[in-house]
Amino acid sequence: MLTTQLRDRISLPAAAIAVIAFILGLASLTSSYNAGIHWTARAGHLIVESVEPNSQADADGIRPGMIAVAINDLQLIQIPQPVYGSPDPARPDDPQPILRYDPPIPTPTADSLVVSQIASSARFQITSLQLIAPEALDQWSGEEWPIQGYYYPGAAFFDENRLAILPGIAILLAGAWWLQTGRFGGALRELAVPLAVATSVPLLVLPMASIGSYSAQASAGLVTIAGMLPFAVGLSRLVPVRDERRLVSIGIVVFSVAAAVLVLGNSWRDNSETPGLLRWALIGSIPILPGLAAAGPLSLDRLRAGARLGAGGLLRSTELAVAGATPLFALGSDRAPYVWPLLVWLVAVFVAGRFTVRPLARLATRATLQRDLIVAATEAERARLAADIHDDALQELTLLVRRLEASGDTEGADIGRTVADRLRAICGDLRLPILDDLGVGPALDWLVLRIERLAGGEVRLERADDVRHSPDIELAIFRVAQEALANAVKHGAPPIVVRYRSTPGGISLAIDDAGPGIADQAPADAEKAGRFGLLNMAQRAEQIGAILDIKRWPTGGTHVALEWRPR
């Protein structure tokens, strides 16, 4: 869960980026497609005055000084065309003779005023262009004219993409409102603004990205990357494990830098689709990586412990994974009507949630409820037995010991005291007062002293309990330690080492013995083999949302580790 301060720290920059994207998209509506060519009119010709670096025209090899022969559907220069005569009947294989050229020399056909208007217009869009080098035009020797043709479909795309700002605004406002209501899921309510911004920014800047000039393309790309970052940072803060959170943060930086380099570079302007796909994948991966990491699990051990999440955890994981992938589909919505990839994705998510995730969540809810009922019933039965033994059998045994002492039967009184001590120990096992009063650390001290007498060797406790947590958490931790120590005495060998640490950030428990070690498949086969102790430990860990790991060391010995972090 995000703190209010952190939520504000990512929501405010996200909103500012959305405003910048909207302003850029709105400003581009008054612009036109720009292939990167600046014109000048001279001697009735339309001449390339300069070419913007890294523009499409620069990539096409257009250089200053080249003369326009035709632009769009307008012919600017009439190039001499040969007029052929009739072939000689006596020489049918000879080429047709050229009688003359019409016109005899290159002749401007456009009005000089029209040429000047094209040269001075900043909004003149080029869809097709024919150019010729000035030396080729001046030194024509009657051979084929070296005219070069260019085609710029981006002008049509720009006219089409002007409307992309409208669905972008709708997604921004409606998406933020919808997520704030919590109808999509409680896990995303705190990330409503960053997620809406990350999804809408690609559409808000699409008109600018369609202008065609390098500066416009680079600005749109960088703003799109910036729009992903607040959402990615928010998702990364939901990753539960610190080391994974650090790796995810590094991944966000790597993907962002790589995407920015690609946006600022010129390779993505190649005619092939590979650079564009790479750019799409890199930018989309910025939120996908933390989304998947926050959804978890990322390791096999956590995958095996995935059932501990329950229905709420299952839905939360699904929400985070879906949310992380949503901006990727928004990036692919760059063609009218701009919402199809995103719409198909959301429909697929709805169908999957309706017919797959939610039924699984109901099953998980039922299983979680059954597990909690079993654990609660077990503790209630323990408490009842402890009370019955203490209030009934133990009291009567105490009276019997006194009567035996009064009658002079010291041997019977000693046997009665021994039985009473055993009953008190059983009561302690069933419900330990020291656990309620002092916490897990002192309770483990008491347990280790008892176990050491049974183990026939060293049983050592290393503990650092700085803080106490809720009684339910401490009870589950103690029961796991109790079961693990009983298994270590029964199946393992001393020395047995118990390590316990309680901090505000969570609880860690580890128990190691020097026995032959548990079989690798034992935890999975616990129920079939009748090892209900392992099942009890797993249920206790799942109940509090802890990660339980039971394995054999390569050199022998069983290692039981439990990690719990508050959520």
Secondary structure, 3 states (H helix, E strand, C coil): CCCHHHHHHHHHHHHHHHHHHHHHHHHHCCCCCCCCEEEEEECCEEEEEEECCCCHHHHHCCCCCCEEEEECCEECEECCEEEECCCCCCCCCCCCCEEEEECCCCEECCCHHHHHHHHHCCCCCCCEEEEECHHHHHCCCCCCCCCEEEECCHHHHHHHHHHHHHHHHHHHHHHHHHHHCCCCCHHHHHHHHHHHHHHHHHHHCHHHHCCCCHHHHHHHHHHHHHHHHHHHHHHHCCCCCHHHHHHHHHHHHHHHHHHHHHHHCCHHHCCCCHHHHHHHHHHHHHHHHHHHHHHCCCCHHHHHCHHHHHHHHHHHHHHHHHHHHHHHHHHCCCCCCCCHHHHHHHHHHHHHHHHHHHHHHHHHHHHHHHHHHHHHHHHHHHHHHHHHHHHHHHHHHHHHHHHHHHHCCHHHHHHHHHHHHHHHHHHHHHCCHHHHHHCHHHHHHHHHHHHHHHHCCCEEEEEEECCCCCHHHHHHHHHHHHHHHHHHHHHCCCCEEEEEEEECCEEEEEEECCCCCCCCCCCCCHHHHCCHHHHHHHHHHHHHCCEEEEEECCCCCEEEEEEECCC
